[in-house]
Amino acid sequence: MNIHTHRCIDQVLCGKPLMVENGSSLVELVTTSQMAADQYGLVHGGFIFSAADYAAMIAVNDPNVVLGASEVKFLKPVRAGDVLHIKARVQEIKGKKYWVSVSVTKGQEDVFQGMFTCFVLEKHVLAST
């Protein structure tokens, strides 16, 4: 597994890559009590989105990939302690633009789906011009 992007990601917060190859990735996120938004242990959606974004980025796997847009659906709640699996697959490429589908499951249940529009830039987005 050779990851060329987002190498400084905190895998506790964004998930641990289990597979990266040929325009696809699989990431596992073990949710924690620190991710809970309330006394019921409901995991804040931002953590789920972040793991999905990370899976999309490593599916593209270019050092200069950035997220341009997303269309997502939160389908079911996630509790602290749940283990999520995030699958991302590049669906289409047109020039520098990549469309990546992402699904998040908890066991056999779909909890999140999204389409991420990513761009591969000529240089890093923060590189001086």
C-alpha positions in Angstrom: 0.0 0.0 0.0 1.7 3.1 -1.3 0.0 6.4 -0.2 1.2 9.6 -1.9 -1.2 12.1 -0.3 -2.4 13.4 3.1 0.5 11.7 4.8 0.2 13.7 8.0 -3.4 12.8 8.7 -4.2 11.8 12.2 -5.6 8.3 11.7 -7.4 8.2 15.0 -9.6 11.1 13.8 -9.8 10.3 10.0 -9.4 6.5 9.9 -6.7 3.9 9.1 -6.2 2.9 5.5 -6.7 -0.8 5.0 -6.3 -0.8 1.2 -5.3 1.7 -1.5 -5.0 0.5 -5.1 -6.2 1.3 -8.7 -8.4 4.3 -7.9 -10.0 2.8 -4.8 -9.5 2.7 -1.1 -10.8 1.2 2.1 -10.5 3.0 5.4 -11.5 1.9 8.9 -12.6 4.4 11.5 -13.1 3.3 15.1 -15.2 6.0 16.6 -14.4 7.2 20.2 -16.2 9.0 23.0 -14.3 12.2 22.1 -16.2 12.2 18.8 -19.6 12.2 20.6 -21.8 15.3 20.3 -24.1 14.5 23.2 -24.8 12.3 26.2 -26.2 9.5 24.0 -22.9 9.0 22.3 -24.0 10.3 18.9 -20.9 10.8 16.7 -20.7 14.2 15.2 -21.2 14.0 11.4 -18.0 15.9 10.8 -15.9 12.9 11.8 -17.7 10.7 9.4 -17.4 13.3 6.6 -13.7 13.6 7.4 -13.1 9.9 7.1 -15.0 9.8 3.8 -13.0 12.8 2.5 -9.8 11.0 3.5 -10.8 7.8 1.7 -11.6 9.8 -1.4 -8.3 11.6 -1.3 -6.3 8.4 -1.1 -8.4 6.7 -3.8 -7.1 9.5 -6.1 -3.7 9.2 -4.4 -1.9 12.2 -5.9 0.1 14.6 -3.6 -1.7 17.6 -5.1 -5.3 16.4 -4.8 -7.9 18.7 -3.1 -11.6 18.5 -2.5 -13.7 20.9 -4.6 -17.2 19.8 -3.8 -19.3 17.0 -2.3 -22.9 15.8 -2.2 -23.5 13.6 0.8 -26.3 11.8 2.7 -26.2 10.8 6.3 -28.4 7.7 6.4 -28.2 6.4 9.9 -26.8 7.5 13.3 -23.4 6.4 14.5 -22.6 5.8 18.2 -19.2 6.2 19.9 -17.5 2.9 19.8 -19.0 1.9 16.4 -16.5 0.7 13.8 -17.0 2.1 10.3 -15.6 1.0 7.0 -15.3 3.6 4.3 -15.0 2.5 0.6 -14.0 5.0 -2.0 -13.8 4.5 -5.8 -12.9 6.8 -8.6 -15.9 6.8 -10.9 -14.8 9.2 -13.6 -11.9 11.4 -14.6 -12.0 14.4 -16.9 -8.6 16.2 -17.1 -7.8 17.3 -13.6 -11.3 16.6 -12.2 -12.1 13.3 -10.5 -15.5 12.1 -9.3 -15.2 9.7 -6.3 -18.1 7.7 -4.8 -17.8 7.0 -1.1 -19.9 4.7 1.1 -19.7 4.2 4.8 -20.9 1.1 6.5 -21.4 0.0 10.1 -21.5 -3.8 9.9 -24.0 -4.4 7.0 -25.7 -1.1 7.4 -25.1 1.9 5.1 -24.7 5.0 7.3 -23.4 7.5 4.8 -23.1 7.9 1.0 -21.4 10.6 -1.0 -20.0 11.8 -4.3 -16.8 13.8 -3.9 -15.4 16.1 -6.7 -11.7 16.2 -6.4 -9.1 18.2 -8.4 -5.5 17.2 -9.0 -3.5 20.5 -9.2 -0.2 21.1 -11.0 1.3 22.1 -7.6 0.3 22.0 -4.0 -2.6 24.4 -3.2 -0.4 26.2 -0.6 2.8 26.3 -2.7 3.9 29.9 -3.4 3.2 31.2 -6.9 
